[in-house]
Amino acid sequence: EAQVTQNPRYLITVTGKKLTVTCSQNMNHEYMSWYRQDPGLGLRQIYYSMNVEVTDKGDVPEGYKVSRKEKRNFPLILESPSPNQTSLYFCASRRVFNEQFFGPGTRLTVL
Amino acid sequence: AQSVTQPDIHITVSEGASLELRCNYSYGATPYLFWYVQSPGQGLQLLLKYFSGDTLVQGIKGFEAEFKRSQSSFNLRKPSVHWSDAAEYFCADLITQGGSEKLVFGKGTKLTVNP
């Protein structure tokens, strides 16, 4: 089944404790992105990648890192999480000029 | 700046009534437009897309959307709403920016369906 998977789905952590949210797609898509969704602010893009080893900042990249070592994987790294990074995170992937597929989301709480 | 505007933050309709959700885009001689739906606690699912051709596009779950270039609009419609349509709806425009592409989303319209 064609899909984007994210893990974990739920995470509660404390300020400053490094964490990684994994994202994987099985559709051989070139583009992958991370978004955060907050009430009243809609979806905001954090980082995106056009292909392996090619990443770029989105609209709200501060406090996040990404890497794209393999085409299928695009992990999101929070090296020192803070409470303002409490949010719902979505990974997504797509082909060039095509529809985007979303993962199920990761709900992160930083205490 | 390129933007997608969904003027209605929240809409309430009765079950069985018709629905129209508005979307205006501000960029693109050739817009690539999408509507996504997010049910509570779920990810986003594609309802329909417009790339070119017929300006009335059909999607899943009985939804359709009409592209109107003169109004820069891509409104989503459904003739008869079901309680299961209660969700948040997002319009998006795929734009080219600095040699890459970006999917720009509206802020969403939350739909409540009354029995």
Chai-1 contact restraints between the chains, C-beta under 6 A:
chainA,res_idxA,chainB,res_idxB,connection_type,confidence,min_distance_angstrom,max_distance_angstrom,comment,restraint_id
A,G42,B,F105,contact,1.0,0.0,6.0,A-B,restraint_1
A,G42,B,K107,contact,1.0,0.0,6.0,A-B,restraint_2
A,G42,B,G108,contact,1.0,0.0,6.0,A-B,restraint_3
A,L43,B,F105,contact,1.0,0.0,6.0,A-B,restraint_4
A,M50,B,S100,contact,1.0,0.0,6.0,A-B,restraint_5
A,E99,B,L46,contact,1.0,0.0,6.0,A-B,restraint_6
A,E99,B,K49,contact,1.0,0.0,6.0,A-B,restraint_7
A,Q100,B,L103,contact,1.0,0.0,6.0,A-B,restraint_8
A,F102,B,G43,contact,1.0,0.0,6.0,A-B,restraint_9
A,F102,B,L44,contact,1.0,0.0,6.0,A-B,restraint_10
A,G103,B,G43,contact,1.0,0.0,6.0,A-B,restraint_11
A,P104,B,G43,contact,1.0,0.0,6.0,A-B,restraint_12
A,G105,B,G43,contact,1.0,0.0,6.0,A-B,restraint_13
